[in-house]
Amino acid sequence: MARKLGGRKTTVIVGVVGLLFTVLGGVMIFVVPQLIRNQIHQNVRIDPSSLSFEMWKEIPIPFYMSVYLFHVVNAEEVLKGEKPSIVERGPYVYREYRQKRNITFNDNDTVSFLEYRSFVFQPEMSQGLETDYIVMPNILVLASSVMMEHKPMSMKLLMSVSFTMFGQRAFMNRTVGEIMWGYQDPLIDLLNKYFPNILPFKDKFGLFSQLNNSNTGLFTVFTGVKDFSKIHLVDRWNGKNKLNFWNSDQCNMINGTSGQMWAPFMTPEYNLQFYSPEACRSLRFDYEKSGEFKGIPTYRFVAPSTLFANGTVYPPNEGFCPCLDSGIQNMSSCQSNAPLFLSQPHFYNADPDLVESVVGLHPNKEDHSLFLEVHPVTGIPMNCSVKLQLSLYTKAIPGIGQTGKIKPVVLPLLWFEERGAMEGQTLNVFYNRLVLMPRLVQYIQYVLNALGCLFIIVTLILIIKNQETFFLFWSSNKKASKNSEAIQSYSESLMTPAPNGTVLQEARL
């Protein structure tokens, strides 16, 4: 009897524990995703109490800018009308530091800031020094000449004489440091004096002189504290909610974020967009594939082939025209009318005529494509590489002798890559808090559900086993009882006198 009671008690305990595990695991299936979602909401919004705020304020990820300059091999022959031949030099690598200043939280769920950037040369990572000499187009001469094409001949002759007086030629031989960060030239003073506002600078001229130790403009973005659906989206840039560089409302739209973080809980249908002050427009990247970066799941986004396509190939880009060949974007409207063009390096994804017009270009996806790898749950980039090329449109201009017989050509000046990848302590903290912990919680709920099912199965087995034991015991008792009754009935029949007339038979041995 005691044994039976002990078995039943064990069955009850196992059943109750299994039920508790199952209920707890089931509750976690519905509760845990919401808890994780709330945790993500709190940690990715722009708020001093969030985990990502310091990361947003001063990016801890080491960023590097690698610059590749195009050295013109046959400058004299180009002036005679031959096809330019160029050789890629570099990379010249710079450590890029970014820091947000003048951070101001506004009443409409937005925050305004200025992001300052500075660059420090890294000789150990570079293929050359800033003292290397490069032969490349003299932008002051060639850009000014194209800009003067439709001016009176007298003005063009005056400009040509001025170039001669100051010893300016169509091509220059200067150091990497001068090309990048600027050099002083008497011609700059002359142009600023007699042709005011023709140049966007007043002192040194350099392709990146306006970027070092400067900001990218006043950004105002949504914090996501009150309205999470707008988190990180740009509300205004320099006080404007749209641009005025281009010829259509669509092209003038400021779409996406400021390019550092995106909304969490991405899907493959998500179109990643950000506003780039350097490109004077918003850029859109499309989902390519899922992957991993150092154990962290990512979505890889790449630039579509239509990013810099002209209006003929891709009608929505008509507003960026006047256009030349497809694959290059005319930047004159936001670069003081200078005939500068933006594209992917080596005219990747551009019209083949652009590649064939210059000797020495070799476009390929591996070296020249743009990509961003983003953690889809948080919207934080893990690994990125943004590559852009700057080119100059030039040709012979009658009246300006320095341009010789140059045939119309879009001549590459340089291309650069801005890249960064999460690493070190920042990567560990991110992985532990926003990847490992949610994953552990999910595993716990799976374990609880599995244990609950196991305990319930064990309980059912014990119940079935106890029922069989009880059935056997009951059947045995019932059989014994029937035998006893039969014996007793037979004994009684022997003791009862036989009725009259009944003949008793003698038992035989």
ABEGO torsion letter per residue (X at the ends): XAAAAAAAAAAAAAAAAAAAAAAAAAAAAAAAAAAAAAAAAAAABBBAABAAAAAAABBABBBBBBBBBBBBABAAAAAAGBBBBBBBBOBBBBBBBBBBBGBBBBAAGBBBBBBBBBBBBBAAABBEBAABBBBBBBAAAAAAAAAAAABBAAAAAAAAAAAAAAGBBABBBBBAAAAAAEBBBAAAAAAAAABBGABABABBBBAAAAABGBBAEBBBBBAGAABAAABGBBABBGGBABBAABABAAAABBBEBAGABBBBGBBAABBBBBBBAAAGBBBBBBBABBBBBGGBBBBBBBBBAAAABBAAABAAAAAAOBBBBBGBBBAAAAAGGBBBBBBBBGGBGBBAAAAAABBGBBBBAAAABBBBBBBAAAGBBABBBBBBBBBBBBBBBBGBAAAEABBBBBBBABBBBBBBBBBEAAAAAAAAAAAAAAAAAAAAAAAAAAAAAAAAAAAAAAAAAAAAAAAAAAAAAAAAAAAAAAAAAAAAAAABBBBBGBBBBBBBX
